Amino acid sequence: MPGFELFGEEERKEVNDVLETGILMRYGFDGPRKGIWKAKELETAITQVFGCGYAQLTSSGTSALTTAMAALGIGAGDEVIMPAFTFVASFEAVLSVGAVPVLVDIDETLTLSPDAVRAAITPKTKCVMPVHMCGSMADLDALKQICAEHHLILLEDACQSIGATYKGKSLGTIGDAGTFSFDFVKTITCAEGGVVMTNDKDMYIKSDGYTDHGHDHLGADRGADLHPFIGYNYRISELHAAVGLAQIRKLDTFLTLQKKNNLALRAYLEQIPEISFRVIPEGGVDSYSFISWFLPTEELTRAVVAEMKMQGILAGNFYWFVNNWHYISKWDHLKQAGTLHAISEEQKIALAKLKSTQFSASDAIMSRCISTSISLVWTDEQIREKGEKMVAVIKKVLQTQMAGV
Ligand SMILES: *Cc1c(COP(=O)(O)O)cnc(C)c1O
């Protein structure tokens, strides 16, 4: 997922434009900034490239999710249904607005299982938040249908899936709102940054104010702005936006390289009949940032991971099942409600419940899944070497295992 791999002259030029004027802030200083508005330019580019009505930049993907929830009116006591496989930011954002994260199983798309969502709906459910992990997507038609039936908000955490599409539309632009992250390891980076995308003008105006202390941004004089509601500071800086502007112009190049390298490496894994691949919902096109593949059993998967580690080729291969950041099995701080401040009874009860909740359907999938991240700068020779080594390790483990039976 690495736009940083192709950092270069273009980013330097955009940042320099900002350094020349010295106006590092995205609002105000109309005279001295000499027409340089990088954040505004990037927001316009985002609406054009991804095809959404409005885009509000933020300081991170996490603050984009928090902003989206606030602007959608998700708050105290509201339940947000989300998957057990995601990045910690997804539940952090839910908790930060006082809402209750309801974690449910994934399916072989590696994202929210629509059946698990249906089973988790209660009178308090307000929002369904699919997380489009590792470059591909949830079954959005199924989730949209559920949301329509139950009058729920659909908020897409598309932070990891910049450039992927579903039925011709960019992920993140299909629900009531969606977010991208532009942190350092995402498909395009600002160093730190994020965006809320929506087609709803009112939701956009709320997002705009929320990220800047509730400013209404209506007057020419920032100091005279009114505050129709309480906001926070989740602003992006002009320096960060400048980097993002250079990166979004290179997105097509990134995606083309990503696809080429992904398919070349995948061809090696396809030689092994025991391997299967992540399911992509009909009508979906993934961003090719990862190859996510399954072995037949957890035992085999653990053996392959161990052998890859021993041979020094584990880097770039993620066994999420035992990963501290991405899967429920390792989120003890969440299960123990390890917050620095008091939280509501509803939140406490929901988090305590996680300790005894089984995610056996997700375990059965995640324990067999390895995701291989795709570099933009691999040479053909490096892909060949990587592919051959991976195939050798997997075949060795499969043969040992079969001999042992
Ligand atoms: C990266 C990421 C985020 C948060 O983004 P930051 O910019 O790092 O705050 C949220 N959700 C998912 C799925 C992510 O991968």
The ligand as an SDF file (V2000), in Angstrom:
LIG
                    3D

 15 15  0  0  0  0  0  0  0  0999 V2000
   -5.0260    3.2720    8.4210 C   0  0  0  0  0  0  0  0  0  0  0  0
   -6.4000    2.9300    8.8150 C   0  0  0  0  0  0  0  0  0  0  0  0
   -7.2180    3.7930    9.5610 C   0  0  0  0  0  0  0  0  0  0  0  0
   -6.7460    5.0460   10.2280 C   0  0  0  0  0  0  0  0  0  0  0  0
   -5.9220    5.8220    9.5760 O   0  0  0  0  0  0  0  0  0  0  0  0
   -4.8230    6.7930   10.2680 P   0  0  0  0  0  0  0  0  0  0  0  0
   -4.6490    7.7780    9.1870 O   0  0  0  0  0  0  0  0  0  0  0  0
   -3.6040    5.9590   10.5070 O   0  0  0  0  0  0  0  0  0  0  0  0
   -5.4010    7.3700   11.4940 O   0  0  0  0  0  0  0  0  0  0  0  0
   -8.5410    3.4310    9.7800 C   0  0  0  0  0  0  0  0  0  0  0  0
   -9.0250    2.2750    9.3370 N   0  0  0  0  0  0  0  0  0  0  0  0
   -8.2760    1.3900    8.6630 C   0  0  0  0  0  0  0  0  0  0  0  0
   -8.8970    0.1300    8.1750 C   0  0  0  0  0  0  0  0  0  0  0  0
   -6.9260    1.6750    8.4000 C   0  0  0  0  0  0  0  0  0  0  0  0
   -6.1890    0.7950    7.7490 O   0  0  0  0  0  0  0  0  0  0  0  0
  1  2  1  0
  2  3  1  0
  2 14  2  0
  3  4  1  0
  3 10  2  0
  4  5  1  0
  5  6  1  0
  6  7  2  0
  6  8  1  0
  6  9  1  0
 10 11  1  0
 11 12  2  0
 12 13  1  0
 12 14  1  0
 14 15  1  0
M  END
$$$$
